[in-house]
Amino acid sequence: MIFDVLIVGGGVSGMQCALVLGSAHTKEYAKGKKVGIIMHQRSSHLQDALFNNVLGLVPGTLGKDILEEGRNQLKKQYPEVSQIDNEKVMAVLEEENGYKVVTNKNEYHSKNVVIALNYSKPFEIAGLEQYIERHIRANAMKDRIQLRNFNHLIREGLYVCGTLAGWRSQFAIAAGSGASVATDILTVWNENVPTKVHDKHKKD
């Protein structure tokens, strides 16, 4: 299967990236673009989270509920985004026109890949080993990692977002990181004209 963007990870940053990319599907520069997300949710730190301090979330909201609601939101609002379940990524390999993503079940090809996994060890995706380094913002005692990047970009067509990009483990930070990567990709699609997508409420 061939994608224009394939997101690896179905936590906060990955789903937020997918939602922003999905919301652009009617834009001229995004028409016909194929976006997919490999959902990888079991290892998300969101599974055990409780939120009392996030704007827009009712105090007491559980992370596991956000994961389920986010999946449903993405499916309902932007069914154009393919959700790939129950697959584990084994390798991300550079090829002539982008990247080959190998899972335990399939192979995918994508012009752009976004890595949106958490910052815990072990990190065992072949092809990305050379980018692993010590996390710059996490408590050193926790021995967290990140992928070397500049403003989320590892190399052309290869992005990282969320805690694995070097950000702290906070819901709002992770969501913002995923949205940032999405708008960077949309900007490239729009011939490098700075781009964002905001739906507007239509007044009667």
ABEGO torsion letter per residue (X at the ends): XBBABBBBEABAAAAAAAAAAAAAAABAAABGBBBBBBAGAAABAAAABBBAABBGBBBGBBAAAAAAAAAAAAAAABAABBBBBGBBBABBBBBAAEBBBBBAABBBBBABBBBABBABOBBABBGAAAABBBBAABBAAAGBBBBBBBGGBABBGBBBBEAAAGBBBBAAAAAAAAAAAAAAAAAAAAGGBBBBBBBBBBBX
